[in-house]
């Protein structure tokens, strides 16, 4: 028997999860605050995928959030989100305006999606929107988020609003559409879609399982 | 101190859960198969509330199931439902027609909502639709469901299709609308709405908690 005939133990692939979100999306808030800690606990790497729900909703014929277009569904969502945040021990204050314009924050999260501070930025912006009732389209609000992370807001925002970064977010949103993402949060794990905050645990379990070749 | 001044221990109210469902509704299937066993485990009584989603959807401007109107959402739902049934160890076979006409089954479940066999009937009809791929609008399919429960199909169907029973289902569906029910399954527990199969456990916990006066 040659040494090369020995069965080789395949290296398990590093488990990965794509987290697709829009900073204006209500159920993306608890998911965004939970995803990194849970992923670490499962040994899973998170890939941050900020995109814009607006064009996705427009393609479905909606000019506004379905929670505004369907008022009973909207009233339910706010009650449900409050219960959910309470359950997850997350602060929650119903935003005085919904949905907020998330383009600037999304451009930053898209342009710097591999920066070491991306997770902290995502959590700070969601907290600003859904716990502090701040306008995340306001440059001052985003400036404060970046400063708290030790980043230079001018440098980050100049980069994020360059033609290249704008094109990157457009391409990201087109990719969401091609992946048949129809809402947020959406998780992609081992090629499968999981939609909604309450599918996060299933998506992580799938990622961990897939990496073992199960 | 008079005897009547003694503080009385209030009797805890019997915990209750309203389960609102349409036999054509996909996510109502796992909820319907799970609700009675889980409720018993929580000491909660289930009130069966069959209604028709059609008029509710029409009021939202939809002439068909949103899973048919929004194809990406529909494709996701079938994949998600399959995963969910696997997780709950429920048989699943994608129905060859969706949504199926659920009026006859709903009239029976509404007319006989307090019969001792109602839970068994609900589970059999859902199983016919989502595990056996049978047409639940077919009198023969409903006949088989009733016979398996030891009921006289002719007597049950005659009662369920009387003018009174038809009016009862219409009133039930109007009541759903007044309660701001916008989809199924919906659970009502201590006056609060919970929408979706994955909210069943929360709704039951709320019912048990409310009965303790918590």
Boltz contact constraints between the chains, C-beta under 6 A:
constraints:
  - contact:
      token1: [A, 60]
      token2: [B, 70]
      max_distance: 6.0
  - contact:
      token1: [A, 70]
      token2: [B, 60]
      max_distance: 6.0
  - contact:
      token1: [A, 72]
      token2: [B, 180]
      max_distance: 6.0
  - contact:
      token1: [A, 72]
      token2: [B, 182]
      max_distance: 6.0
  - contact:
      token1: [A, 73]
      token2: [B, 182]
      max_distance: 6.0
  - contact:
      token1: [A, 76]
      token2: [B, 193]
      max_distance: 6.0
  - contact:
      token1: [A, 180]
      token2: [B, 72]
      max_distance: 6.0
  - contact:
      token1: [A, 182]
      token2: [B, 72]
      max_distance: 6.0
  - contact:
      token1: [A, 182]
      token2: [B, 73]
      max_distance: 6.0
  - contact:
      token1: [A, 193]
      token2: [B, 76]
      max_distance: 6.0
  - contact:
      token1: [A, 198]
      token2: [B, 198]
      max_distance: 6.0
